[in-house]
């Protein structure tokens, strides 16, 4: 099932055939599933919700503000800058 909710992971569907959306929304509900490389897919609701909350709080278009923050963090630009600044110290 490809349907997901960023706002409320685990609530995207509840179907008699497919079952209930298994995505947790919080780390306290993290799933360690060896059949899913430790839960990489099922646990994606946790960072998805974090992005939703950040984007909602920041406002504007998600790709202009929150998206830029996420992209910078995920591509290592933040880490490289922090390390560089620490070395110049």
Rosetta constraint file for C-alpha pairs under 8 A:
AtomPair CA 1 CA 18 HARMONIC 7.98 0.50
AtomPair CA 3 CA 12 HARMONIC 6.33 0.50
AtomPair CA 3 CA 13 HARMONIC 7.69 0.50
AtomPair CA 4 CA 9 HARMONIC 6.69 0.50
AtomPair CA 4 CA 10 HARMONIC 7.91 0.50
AtomPair CA 4 CA 12 HARMONIC 5.38 0.50
AtomPair CA 4 CA 45 HARMONIC 7.91 0.50
AtomPair CA 5 CA 9 HARMONIC 4.99 0.50
AtomPair CA 5 CA 10 HARMONIC 7.35 0.50
AtomPair CA 5 CA 11 HARMONIC 6.80 0.50
AtomPair CA 5 CA 12 HARMONIC 5.39 0.50
AtomPair CA 5 CA 45 HARMONIC 7.71 0.50
AtomPair CA 6 CA 45 HARMONIC 6.66 0.50
AtomPair CA 6 CA 48 HARMONIC 5.18 0.50
AtomPair CA 6 CA 49 HARMONIC 4.93 0.50
AtomPair CA 6 CA 51 HARMONIC 7.82 0.50
AtomPair CA 6 CA 52 HARMONIC 5.88 0.50
AtomPair CA 7 CA 48 HARMONIC 7.93 0.50
AtomPair CA 7 CA 49 HARMONIC 5.65 0.50
AtomPair CA 7 CA 52 HARMONIC 5.98 0.50
AtomPair CA 7 CA 53 HARMONIC 7.53 0.50
AtomPair CA 8 CA 12 HARMONIC 7.60 0.50
AtomPair CA 8 CA 25 HARMONIC 6.67 0.50
AtomPair CA 8 CA 49 HARMONIC 6.91 0.50
AtomPair CA 9 CA 21 HARMONIC 7.77 0.50
AtomPair CA 9 CA 23 HARMONIC 5.45 0.50
AtomPair CA 9 CA 24 HARMONIC 5.94 0.50
AtomPair CA 9 CA 25 HARMONIC 5.06 0.50
AtomPair CA 9 CA 45 HARMONIC 5.20 0.50
AtomPair CA 9 CA 46 HARMONIC 7.53 0.50
AtomPair CA 9 CA 48 HARMONIC 7.98 0.50
AtomPair CA 9 CA 49 HARMONIC 6.93 0.50
AtomPair CA 10 CA 20 HARMONIC 7.43 0.50
AtomPair CA 10 CA 21 HARMONIC 4.72 0.50
AtomPair CA 10 CA 22 HARMONIC 5.39 0.50
AtomPair CA 10 CA 23 HARMONIC 4.48 0.50
AtomPair CA 10 CA 24 HARMONIC 5.74 0.50
AtomPair CA 10 CA 25 HARMONIC 6.81 0.50
AtomPair CA 10 CA 45 HARMONIC 7.66 0.50
AtomPair CA 11 CA 20 HARMONIC 7.66 0.50
AtomPair CA 11 CA 21 HARMONIC 5.96 0.50
AtomPair CA 12 CA 21 HARMONIC 6.01 0.50
AtomPair CA 13 CA 19 HARMONIC 7.77 0.50
AtomPair CA 13 CA 20 HARMONIC 5.84 0.50
AtomPair CA 13 CA 21 HARMONIC 5.38 0.50
AtomPair CA 14 CA 18 HARMONIC 7.39 0.50
AtomPair CA 14 CA 19 HARMONIC 5.63 0.50
AtomPair CA 14 CA 20 HARMONIC 4.20 0.50
AtomPair CA 14 CA 21 HARMONIC 6.28 0.50
AtomPair CA 15 CA 19 HARMONIC 4.92 0.50
AtomPair CA 15 CA 20 HARMONIC 6.18 0.50
AtomPair CA 22 CA 42 HARMONIC 6.64 0.50
AtomPair CA 23 CA 42 HARMONIC 5.13 0.50
AtomPair CA 23 CA 43 HARMONIC 5.87 0.50
AtomPair CA 23 CA 44 HARMONIC 7.23 0.50
AtomPair CA 23 CA 45 HARMONIC 5.49 0.50
AtomPair CA 23 CA 46 HARMONIC 7.93 0.50
AtomPair CA 24 CA 29 HARMONIC 5.64 0.50
AtomPair CA 24 CA 30 HARMONIC 6.40 0.50
AtomPair CA 24 CA 31 HARMONIC 7.76 0.50
AtomPair CA 24 CA 42 HARMONIC 7.38 0.50
AtomPair CA 24 CA 43 HARMONIC 6.08 0.50
AtomPair CA 24 CA 45 HARMONIC 5.85 0.50
AtomPair CA 24 CA 46 HARMONIC 6.31 0.50
AtomPair CA 25 CA 29 HARMONIC 7.29 0.50
AtomPair CA 25 CA 43 HARMONIC 7.94 0.50
AtomPair CA 25 CA 45 HARMONIC 5.43 0.50
AtomPair CA 25 CA 46 HARMONIC 4.76 0.50
AtomPair CA 25 CA 49 HARMONIC 6.39 0.50
AtomPair CA 26 CA 30 HARMONIC 6.91 0.50
AtomPair CA 26 CA 46 HARMONIC 5.45 0.50
AtomPair CA 27 CA 46 HARMONIC 6.66 0.50
AtomPair CA 30 CA 43 HARMONIC 6.36 0.50
AtomPair CA 31 CA 38 HARMONIC 7.51 0.50
AtomPair CA 31 CA 39 HARMONIC 5.75 0.50
AtomPair CA 31 CA 42 HARMONIC 7.39 0.50
AtomPair CA 31 CA 43 HARMONIC 6.56 0.50
AtomPair CA 32 CA 38 HARMONIC 4.74 0.50
AtomPair CA 32 CA 39 HARMONIC 5.15 0.50
AtomPair CA 33 CA 37 HARMONIC 6.56 0.50
AtomPair CA 33 CA 38 HARMONIC 4.54 0.50
AtomPair CA 33 CA 39 HARMONIC 4.72 0.50
AtomPair CA 34 CA 38 HARMONIC 4.83 0.50
AtomPair CA 34 CA 39 HARMONIC 6.98 0.50
AtomPair CA 35 CA 39 HARMONIC 7.69 0.50
AtomPair CA 36 CA 40 HARMONIC 6.07 0.50
AtomPair CA 36 CA 41 HARMONIC 6.53 0.50
AtomPair CA 36 CA 42 HARMONIC 7.56 0.50
AtomPair CA 39 CA 43 HARMONIC 5.55 0.50
AtomPair CA 40 CA 44 HARMONIC 6.35 0.50
AtomPair CA 43 CA 47 HARMONIC 8.00 0.50
AtomPair CA 44 CA 48 HARMONIC 6.15 0.50
AtomPair CA 45 CA 49 HARMONIC 5.92 0.50
AtomPair CA 46 CA 50 HARMONIC 6.37 0.50
AtomPair CA 47 CA 51 HARMONIC 6.13 0.50
AtomPair CA 48 CA 52 HARMONIC 6.25 0.50
AtomPair CA 49 CA 53 HARMONIC 6.10 0.50
AtomPair CA 50 CA 54 HARMONIC 6.14 0.50
AtomPair CA 51 CA 55 HARMONIC 5.92 0.50
AtomPair CA 51 CA 66 HARMONIC 7.36 0.50
AtomPair CA 51 CA 70 HARMONIC 7.85 0.50
AtomPair CA 52 CA 56 HARMONIC 6.01 0.50
AtomPair CA 53 CA 57 HARMONIC 6.16 0.50
AtomPair CA 54 CA 58 HARMONIC 6.01 0.50
AtomPair CA 54 CA 66 HARMONIC 6.51 0.50
AtomPair CA 55 CA 59 HARMONIC 5.78 0.50
AtomPair CA 55 CA 60 HARMONIC 7.84 0.50
AtomPair CA 55 CA 62 HARMONIC 5.70 0.50
AtomPair CA 55 CA 65 HARMONIC 7.53 0.50
AtomPair CA 55 CA 66 HARMONIC 5.09 0.50
AtomPair CA 55 CA 67 HARMONIC 7.74 0.50
AtomPair CA 58 CA 65 HARMONIC 7.22 0.50
AtomPair CA 58 CA 66 HARMONIC 6.77 0.50
AtomPair CA 59 CA 65 HARMONIC 7.71 0.50
AtomPair CA 60 CA 64 HARMONIC 7.20 0.50
AtomPair CA 60 CA 65 HARMONIC 6.87 0.50
AtomPair CA 61 CA 65 HARMONIC 6.68 0.50
AtomPair CA 62 CA 66 HARMONIC 5.29 0.50
AtomPair CA 62 CA 67 HARMONIC 5.36 0.50
AtomPair CA 63 CA 67 HARMONIC 4.34 0.50
AtomPair CA 63 CA 68 HARMONIC 6.28 0.50
AtomPair CA 64 CA 68 HARMONIC 5.97 0.50
AtomPair CA 65 CA 69 HARMONIC 6.46 0.50
AtomPair CA 66 CA 70 HARMONIC 6.22 0.50
AtomPair CA 67 CA 71 HARMONIC 5.98 0.50
AtomPair CA 68 CA 72 HARMONIC 6.00 0.50
AtomPair CA 69 CA 73 HARMONIC 6.20 0.50
AtomPair CA 70 CA 74 HARMONIC 5.99 0.50
AtomPair CA 71 CA 75 HARMONIC 5.96 0.50
AtomPair CA 72 CA 76 HARMONIC 6.41 0.50
AtomPair CA 72 CA 77 HARMONIC 5.32 0.50
AtomPair CA 72 CA 78 HARMONIC 5.98 0.50
AtomPair CA 73 CA 77 HARMONIC 6.29 0.50
AtomPair CA 73 CA 78 HARMONIC 5.39 0.50
AtomPair CA 73 CA 79 HARMONIC 7.32 0.50
AtomPair CA 76 CA 80 HARMONIC 6.06 0.50
AtomPair CA 77 CA 81 HARMONIC 6.12 0.50
AtomPair CA 78 CA 82 HARMONIC 6.09 0.50
AtomPair CA 79 CA 83 HARMONIC 6.12 0.50
AtomPair CA 80 CA 84 HARMONIC 6.10 0.50
AtomPair CA 81 CA 85 HARMONIC 6.12 0.50
AtomPair CA 82 CA 86 HARMONIC 6.09 0.50
AtomPair CA 83 CA 87 HARMONIC 6.24 0.50
AtomPair CA 84 CA 88 HARMONIC 6.39 0.50
AtomPair CA 85 CA 89 HARMONIC 5.89 0.50
